[in-house]
């Protein structure tokens, strides 16, 4: 499945449910709190991922024993990233390719 197809699946899923927020509403200055909510949610998922890794590093768990949980948390991060792009009308594929070209130029000095 392509990134574009995954984002379409997410967009269709978001259209089917509502709560305090309209989950598929485009973000603008009139509903900026949705952007704030998505960012807080994204960082919450990053924090949950970091907490699992911290516990693995200090020896509470072996990495192999938390891979399933890590996979789920990283998927949550990916979902919120897709939602941000969808709701802000950002073409993630295009943005990635532009940034990759910049990084290729930037890191040429480190090539062997």
N, C-alpha and C positions, 0 to 999 in steps of 0.2 A: 504494500500500500504506500502511496506517495504522501508526502507532507501535505500537499493540497487536499488529498482525499481525507486524511486524518482531521484536518482543520474543518472540512465540510461536515464530517461526522460530529465533531464537537459542536459546531454551530447548530446543527439540527437537534442535537440533544438539548442544548441550552434553550432553544425555542419552545421546548415542550414543558418547561417548568418555570415557575416564578415563586418568589418569596418576597422579602422586603425589597429586593432588587429585581429588575428585569434583566435576566442573565444574558440576553443577546442584544441589548440596547447599545448602540454606538455611543462612545464616550465623547463628550464635548464639555464646554465650560458650564453648561447648565446642569450637568449631572456628574461633576468632577468627583463627587464622593464615591462613585463606582470605581474610578481609577484608584483612589485611595484604598478602597476595600480589596480590590484585586491585588494590589501591591502588598498589603498587609497579609493577605492570604498566601501569596507567593512566598513571602519571607517566613511565614509560619511553617510552610512545607519545607523550606530550606533549613529552618531551625530543627525540625524533626529529623531530617536527614543527617544534619551535623551532629545531633545528639546520639544517634545510632553509631556514627563513625567514632565519636569521642569515646563511647563505651567500649567499642571494639579496640581502639588504640590503648586504652588503659587496662584492657585484659578482661573485661566483663564477659565478652562474647568473642568467639572467633568470627572473622569476616565471613567465612563460608556459612555460618549459622544464621547470619542476618541478611544474607543476599536477597531473600524473598521480601523482607520488610523494606530493605533499601530500594529494591525494584519498585515497590508500590509507592514509596515516598518520592522517588525520582519521577515516576509517572505523574504523580500529583503536581510536581513542579512543571513538568511539560504541559499538563493541562492548563495551568494558570498562565504559562507563557503563550500558549496558543490563544487563550481567551483574550489576553491583552492585545495581541496582534489583530485578532478578529474585530474586537470592539474599538480599536484605535485605527482600523483600516491600514494596518501595516502589512506589507507583503514580506513575510519572513524569509521566503526563499530568495527573493531579490535583495533584501537587506543583507542576508548572509553572504551572498556572492560578492556584493560590493565591499563588504568588510573583509572578506577573504583576500580580495585583491589588494586592499590596503595593508593587510597583515603580511602578505607575500613580499611586498616592497619593504615594509618595515623590518622584517626579520631576515632579509637577504644577507645581511652582514654576519649572521650566525650560521649560515650554510657552510658545509664542509667542502 
